Amino acid sequence: MSEYLLSVHHDPADDERMAAMTPEEMQPVFEAVEAFNQKLQAEGAWIFAGGLMPIEQATTVDNTGAQPVVTDGPFAESKEYLGGFWVITVPDLDAALGWAKEGSRACRGKVEVRPFQAE
Amino acid sequence: MSGTAAPGAAIERVFRDEHARVVASLVRRFGDLDVAEDAASEALVAALERWPADGTPPNPGGWLTTTATRKAIDRIRREQQRDAKHQAALVIGDDTPPEPTGVVADDRLRLIFTCCHPALAPEARVALTLRLLGGLTVGEIAAAFLVPETTMAQRITRAKAKIKGARIPFRVPGPDDLAERLGAVLAVVYLVFNEGYLASAGDAPVRAELTDEAVRLGRVLRSLLPEEPEVAGLLALMLLTDARRASRFAGGELVPLPEQDRGGWDRAKIAEGHALVRECLARNRPGQYQLLAAVNAVHTDAPTAADTDWAQVATLYTHLQAIAPSPFVTLNRAVAVAELDGPEVALAEVDRLPLTTYHAWHATRADLLRRLGRSAEARAAYDAAIAATGNSAERAYLTRRRDQLSGP
């Protein structure tokens, strides 16, 4: 079995559109993701998953120099940020891609699939 | 292996035919592309040493597989002493029974689906297929696609690293996504064929080693997936196209279909292609390769160019347009339309197509304008076509046609 990270990347350009969504509009997405999570657990592929708070709440620590430096904000300036992820355990890439297709449909976003280093 | 005498060349031919089988069987056993490939190469070296002296064994493929398997085990033992942990993993791999293979159980089929996995970049799929199934050297593949050998080596290394790191399975996809994945495999084989058939650049207008390799891969696929009509369609398409190879060039110049010497066509390939097309018609599950094969069956069926059933050609392209719409299909259909309804009707269709960077679009326009007596416009279209093609024989043909134009 191999472990894969399925990550969902969020573009802050979508923030306004998402903020304008009513709870009724959001509900089907929450339900789809919840159903997907339950299916992962039922089939033994689930290890861990989570959604992340917005990027404004990130803090970066750099202790590679003489003194630790703590800065407000993300470590990389980029247009899109990690919004949430699943860690799964499956036999191979085809199985991971199968879950990614379902996850992408459920959360309505693109999903990146990356294997963990072995051991 | 360069400069070998005839026995060496014969051994290399056997090796190329057997390469996919040897590598694929070793990949299943040892679960590692590099181990499989290196062991196959060592088996070839052993064959080149032994066969000229001892004679070719009765079952050369079996000899190569057995020898390569021994070489792989030797290598694993050597590595075991260096790296016990790494070795343990390989030995466990050896004990694993073969995985269920889905639709068909054949190692080569699994290998080609691994090489053409959608998680790999399309250019890497082609390179890996030629390397692992075709047994071509990295240098040969680089030359075929006109990229530096180091670039091709990196591309192949990166793709193999992804197969290993991301754990792309060595498996034939299940019925649920076989059709989609088979499409990628057929596209790779057809790309190899086309690059050989009308080389996009370079000195040789045709690269027989690529067309032959594509036909060979097509035959392998056909033997492994005899029930898939698009596999039969692609093989028929390649055979019916390749059958005309010898008549396509004269004095370094491309000879278009209507002017070809039909006596020079390869009748055996045509007969085989026609039989496959008939088989496809009986199945009645048309796809793009089958329809293109049917078009070529119509052309190769006509005793002379004037006897061509253009209505049938146009109908087939109309079907193709329905299932795989593209401006290239419309362009080809327009050639039939010109014969049925005249060059003016065809030109009106061609002019609407967004293909201004495509040499065949300019060449088709040039021909239609020439037939309409619009010499100045035809000349400009020939110039554009000549500028857009990298194929020397096609350039020679277009230049002669341009220079034959009368009037201003």
Interface residues (C-beta under 8 A of the other chain):
Chain A: S2 P91 D92 L93 D94 L97 V113 R114 P115
Chain B: H117 A119 G165 A166 R167 I168 P169 R171 P173
